[in-house]
Amino acid sequence: MSRCLTIKSFTRLIAILLLHLIAGFGFAQTGTIRGMVTDDTGAPLIGANVVLESTTMGGATDVDGSFVILNVPAGEYKITASYISYKSASATVTVTAGSAADVSFSLESDLLDLTAVVTTGVVNKQSKLESSVSISTLDIQEAEKLAPRTTAEIFRSIPGIRSEASGGDGNTNITVRGVPISAGGSKYLQLQEDGLPVMQFGDIAFATADIFLRADRTLARIEAIRGGSASTLASNSPAGIINFVSKTGAVEGGSVSTTSGLDYNSFRTDYEYGAPLTSSVSFHVGGFLRQGEGPRTAGYTANRGGQLKLNVTKLFDGGYGRIYFKYLNDRAAAYMPMPLKVEGTNDSPDWGSIDGYEAATGTMHSPFLLQNLGFGPDGELRRSDVADGMHPVSSAIGLEFSRELGDGWSVENRGRIAFNSGRFVTPFPAEVAGAQAMAESIGGAGAYLRYADGTAFGSGNAGNGLALRIHMFDVELNNFNNLMNDFRVTKTLGNANVTAGYFLSNQSISMSWLWNSFVTEVNGDGAKMVDVYAADNTKLSQNGLYAYGVPFWGNCCTRNYDTDYLINAPYFNIDLQANENLSVDASVRLDKGTVTGRFAGAVQTEFDVNNDGVISPNEQSVSAVDNANTTPVDYEYDYVSYSAGANYKLSETKAVFARYSHGGSAKADRLLFAGLPYTGGQTLNAKDLIDQAEVGYKHLFKNGGLFVTAFMANTTEEGGFEATTQEVIENDYKAFGVEIESAFNFGDVNVRGGLTYTKAEITSGANDGNTPRRQPDVMFSLVPTYNIGKHAIGASVIGQTKAYAQDSNELVLPAYAYINAFLRYQITSLLYASVNGNNLLSSIGITESEEGSIVDNQVNYVRARPIPGRSVSFTIGYNF
């Protein structure tokens, strides 16, 4: 079936369902419900949601805490008031035609939302206090206090989550509780949107899940589960799930805001609106648009694009149906490791900027390096725009359905088809060296460098005398479409719920690596191209491009993948309310994967790429995809996951829990090009396994909350390919530690914080006994807020202790902390202005390093990725 036909069929289906959703609109005699929502001190709560259960009718409180719900059909209703960081409260109200019914609420504090119902990584919806998993929730208002410049920065405030948010809006390395980052992306942690995976594999090279995910004001909340039943209630997610839950328009309201960079070039507009259409139908629509250079000095518009999301919900007796749509077309600069200077010793290094290249703001992106020319995947000539950066294009259509069938039976289904494609193109520093050494490594003895405009290299250099060998990571994301469906049926038997489910996923991975090699100066603000000349003055490169391919890495990386991954995963869950305080649950899942397709490597050929009639030195050996010699892929894998847990309520405000889990994560593209047999049934190292245990304590205080979990994780890996090191990383690991999440109110001061202690160790191979690379012992976040009437001022401090650059445990990545701050001023009841500052002190925080060691007590030039320096933005917004 063609893509066009598939889209047409889904369009027709959506039209039919929409007609059913709006059918039956009618008229009735109506009345009004009005009232107030305050906290337990009597202070008004602004923006609290008030809804009539089993309808789409509701409202939000205004600046004095009052609300009005108009045109309510006569009858009796259950009305519920809710507000972030407060316990929800409900009441029964009777509406009489032509009159107003009064009802007010006083909400008790619940800063960690321990009484809030969560839906991620569980079968039956429960509050945090009642569930036997470690889960955190964060709404978009709390996230904005962190002054995040990318989606992945938000995750750094969640205990247990290690998010190396230094690479731009995507391509982030993310993991949980000491589970290793063995290659890249989020192999063991799954990113979801409304309960389904964004990508079935989180560590696809150059197509990580976070590239296709954006946070904006359409979000109702972010739910993050660490460990626990994530092993059995999703595929490839044994370490955890981060789920973006969208607003549905149950309460009428919206917002529009515009954010502009004050000390950097950025402009973004967010918008969203939702409302009931009838007593049983609601909708929500929103998204964002943006453009700008970004926090680093690219010299061109590096971030541009946007997102649109829409959903429509129909309520009916005992359930609901929902249709949703998402379109993402966004470009964001991908920041790779960059040249940095390191002095001192491996144990006590002094990291800093190179003259002419500022670590806080510099980048290898340059207006002089905006195109990459060479062969396309089918041998055609092709030119890419480096300004595309990470360029995801995604159109997704989803359906969600839940219904109680009677006699204790219920069904639930989530399904989505997403058409994903795009491009990933960015400069990577293959080597930083002195000018003469660089010239001779390419052109032989006596070779030298000149700028592309012909001037001598030394005369215009930034003062450091260094040159940079660039490998242009240029990857066409041809087809990353996926189809996912999760169906489950539940039967209630007394105090037990028995659930059987079936998850099906089909993920395509079709991409083409089309890399070339360049030389530039080391300059973080508009680096110029540098040409190489042989000793006899023969020009060996053109405008800095010295090779069509990457000969420095053995011409490894002109290749094509075209594979499909089908997953069938039946699962079973039982949960039992043993008595008033004790609940237990157990689940098991069987993942069966079928992989088919092919891949092809590189072949070298002589070709006049620039069509000037002359075979130049850099055209004598041009890399092309060897489509005549593809490797077939046809194998299967399977693994069983299981999890069991118990939760015991010590009181209405305290509980303890324990859980043991075993789960796995399958490899996708990182298994290919490893010289293994890819046909003939089972492939032995297609999966990696994790065993986990945890014990936790939860306590809801009158003015705060505490969530403490001790954990253990043992990881057994079979290895995966890493493009930047050209190595297959294969180790086993163990980790144990404790994570703490807390929040407290002290009058007008609110403090939220998280701390994770992890002791991790490699347990096999040459580095047995060492600490896994980039794993700190302690990570922390602290977010104090001072409320001044309707206004607020606050900050966040995020940091970690030292870590090792590589598994060899030689070069140390120093401990660091950075400070963000925000100021929000409520101009009127609906209009506000805010200023947000990220990394106000321009702290240097190194999240990764290609080099694992230096020469002690000398000046060393390494390739490492620091967090961006200070950026300050101003927002003007209107809520309605």
Secondary structure, 3 states (H helix, E strand, C coil): CCHHHHHHHHHHHHHHHHHHHHCCCCCCCEEEEEEEEEECCCCECCCCEEEECCCCCEEECCCCCEEEEEEEECEEEEEEEECCCECCEEEEEEECCCCEEECCEEECECCCCCCCEECCCCCCCEECCCCCCEEEEECHHHHHCCCCCCHHHHHHHCCCEEEECCCCCCCCEEEECCCCCCCCCCCCEEEEECCEECCCCCCCCCCCHHHHCCCCCCEEEEEEEECHHHHCCCCCCCCEEEEEEECCCCCCEEEEEEEEECCCEEEEEEEEEEEECCCCEEEEEEEEEEEEEECCCCCCCCEEEEEEEEEEEEEECCEEEEEEEEEEEEEECCCCCEEEEEEECCCCEEEECECCECCCCCCCCCCCCCEEEEECCCCCEEEEEHHHEEEEEEEEEEEEEEEEEECCEEEEEEEEEEEEEEEEEEEEEEEEEEHHHHHHHHHCCCCEEEECCCCEHHHHCCCCCEEEEEEEEEEEEEECCEEEEEEEEEEEECCEEEEEEEEEEEEEEEEEEECEEEEEECCCCCCCEEEEECCCCCECCECCEEECCCHHHCCCCEEEEEEEEEEEEEEEEEEEECCCCEEEEEEEEEEEEEEEEEEECEEEECCCCCCCCCCCHHHCCEEEECCCCCEEEEEEEEEEEEEEEEEEECCCCEEEEEEEEEEEEECCHHHCCCCCCCEEEECCCCEEEEEEEEEEEEEEECCEEEEEEEEEEEEECCCEEECCCCEEECCEEEEEEEEEEEEEEECCEEEEEEEEEEEEEECCCCCCCCCCCCCCCEEEEEEEEEEECCEEEEEEEEEECCEECCCCCCCEECCEEEEEEEEEEECCCCEEEEEEEECCCCCCCEEEECCCCCCCCCCEEEEEEECCCCEEEEEEEEEC
